[in-house]
Amino acid sequence: MVKNYRIHVIGTVQGVWFRKYTKEAALGYNLFGLVKNEQDGNVYIEAEGDEKDLGSFIEWLYTGSPLSKVKEVKCEEGSLQHFSQFEISQ
């Protein structure tokens, strides 16, 4: 079943290539959506895809990029946006 998750990743996740690695991971899990920095220093992700792939992706987020230090990952189910790709957003 295809689902949409809105995800906030909290920790040291800006300036450590987190968005680049997140995009690569999302594509590896066949997900669509976006990743962007938030003004508070955290990262926002909106991801759509198969529920099992989303679960694996969310587990990956706790590791993130090699230099990141993830403290918390908050997820909530959202409405499908029908993304056609996964992009790094400003």
LOKOL-79382 format. One record per residue (C-alpha): residue number from 1; residue in three letters; x, y, z. Coordinates in nm, 2 decimals, padded with zeros to 4 digits. Layout:
% LOKOL-79382
+-----+-----+--------+--------+--------+
|   n | res |     xx |     yy |     zz |
+-----+-----+--------+--------+--------+
| NUM | Ala |      X |      Y |      Z |
...
+-----+-----+--------+--------+--------+
***
This chain:
% LOKOL-79382
+-----+-----+--------+--------+--------+
|   n | res |     xx |     yy |     zz |
+-----+-----+--------+--------+--------+
|   1 | Met |  00.00 |  00.00 |  00.00 |
|   2 | Val |  00.13 |  00.34 | -00.10 |
|   3 | Lys |  00.16 |  00.59 |  00.19 |
|   4 | Asn |  00.28 |  00.94 |  00.25 |
|   5 | Tyr |  00.49 |  01.03 |  00.56 |
|   6 | Arg |  00.59 |  01.37 |  00.68 |
|   7 | Ile |  00.91 |  01.34 |  00.87 |
|   8 | His |  01.11 |  01.57 |  01.09 |
|   9 | Val |  01.47 |  01.47 |  01.17 |
|  10 | Ile |  01.62 |  01.64 |  01.47 |
|  11 | Gly |  01.99 |  01.67 |  01.56 |
|  12 | Thr |  02.30 |  01.77 |  01.38 |
|  13 | Val |  02.17 |  01.73 |  01.03 |
|  14 | Gln |  02.26 |  02.05 |  00.85 |
|  15 | Gly |  02.60 |  02.11 |  00.70 |
|  16 | Val |  02.68 |  01.74 |  00.71 |
|  17 | Trp |  02.55 |  01.63 |  00.36 |
|  18 | Phe |  02.23 |  01.48 |  00.52 |
|  19 | Arg |  02.00 |  01.59 |  00.24 |
|  20 | Lys |  02.23 |  01.44 | -00.03 |
|  21 | Tyr |  02.25 |  01.10 |  00.15 |
|  22 | Thr |  01.88 |  01.11 |  00.22 |
|  23 | Lys |  01.80 |  01.16 | -00.15 |
|  24 | Glu |  02.03 |  00.87 | -00.24 |
|  25 | Ala |  01.87 |  00.65 |  00.03 |
|  26 | Ala |  01.51 |  00.74 | -00.08 |
|  27 | Leu |  01.59 |  00.66 | -00.44 |
|  28 | Gly |  01.73 |  00.32 | -00.32 |
|  29 | Tyr |  01.40 |  00.25 | -00.15 |
|  30 | Asn |  01.20 |  00.36 | -00.46 |
|  31 | Leu |  01.05 |  00.65 | -00.27 |
|  32 | Phe |  00.93 |  00.99 | -00.41 |
|  33 | Gly |  00.91 |  01.32 | -00.23 |
|  34 | Leu |  01.15 |  01.59 | -00.10 |
|  35 | Val |  01.40 |  01.68 |  00.17 |
|  36 | Lys |  01.48 |  02.03 |  00.29 |
|  37 | Asn |  01.65 |  02.22 |  00.57 |
|  38 | Glu |  01.43 |  02.39 |  00.82 |
|  39 | Gln |  01.51 |  02.72 |  00.98 |
|  40 | Asp |  01.55 |  02.56 |  01.33 |
|  41 | Gly |  01.85 |  02.35 |  01.21 |
|  42 | Asn |  01.65 |  02.03 |  01.15 |
|  43 | Val |  01.55 |  01.86 |  00.83 |
|  44 | Tyr |  01.20 |  01.80 |  00.69 |
|  45 | Ile |  01.12 |  01.51 |  00.46 |
|  46 | Glu |  00.81 |  01.42 |  00.28 |
|  47 | Ala |  00.82 |  01.07 |  00.14 |
|  48 | Glu |  00.58 |  00.85 | -00.05 |
|  49 | Gly |  00.60 |  00.49 | -00.15 |
|  50 | Asp |  00.53 |  00.13 | -00.04 |
|  51 | Glu |  00.48 |  00.11 |  00.34 |
|  52 | Lys |  00.75 | -00.15 |  00.38 |
|  53 | Asp |  01.01 |  00.07 |  00.19 |
|  54 | Leu |  00.90 |  00.37 |  00.40 |
|  55 | Gly |  00.97 |  00.17 |  00.72 |
|  56 | Ser |  01.32 |  00.08 |  00.60 |
|  57 | Phe |  01.39 |  00.43 |  00.50 |
|  58 | Ile |  01.28 |  00.57 |  00.83 |
|  59 | Glu |  01.51 |  00.32 |  01.01 |
|  60 | Trp |  01.79 |  00.44 |  00.78 |
|  61 | Leu |  01.72 |  00.80 |  00.89 |
|  62 | Tyr |  01.85 |  00.73 |  01.24 |
|  63 | Thr |  02.19 |  00.67 |  01.08 |
|  64 | Gly |  02.18 |  00.94 |  00.82 |
|  65 | Ser |  02.50 |  01.07 |  00.66 |
|  66 | Pro |  02.84 |  00.98 |  00.81 |
|  67 | Leu |  02.88 |  01.31 |  00.99 |
|  68 | Ser |  02.52 |  01.35 |  01.11 |
|  69 | Lys |  02.41 |  01.30 |  01.47 |
|  70 | Val |  02.04 |  01.22 |  01.47 |
|  71 | Lys |  01.87 |  01.26 |  01.80 |
|  72 | Glu |  01.51 |  01.20 |  01.70 |
|  73 | Val |  01.29 |  01.11 |  01.40 |
|  74 | Lys |  00.93 |  01.22 |  01.42 |
|  75 | Cys |  00.68 |  01.08 |  01.16 |
|  76 | Glu |  00.32 |  01.13 |  01.08 |
|  77 | Glu |  00.11 |  01.00 |  00.80 |
|  78 | Gly |  00.00 |  01.26 |  00.55 |
|  79 | Ser | -00.21 |  01.28 |  00.23 |
|  80 | Leu | -00.07 |  01.15 | -00.09 |
|  81 | Gln |  00.09 |  01.42 | -00.30 |
|  82 | His |  00.17 |  01.20 | -00.60 |
|  83 | Phe |  00.53 |  01.31 | -00.63 |
|  84 | Ser |  00.70 |  01.20 | -00.95 |
|  85 | Gln |  01.06 |  01.22 | -00.82 |
|  86 | Phe |  01.26 |  01.27 | -00.50 |
|  87 | Glu |  01.43 |  01.61 | -00.48 |
|  88 | Ile |  01.64 |  01.83 | -00.26 |
|  89 | Ser |  01.43 |  02.14 | -00.19 |
|  90 | Gln |  01.55 |  02.48 | -00.08 |
+-----+-----+--------+--------+--------+
***
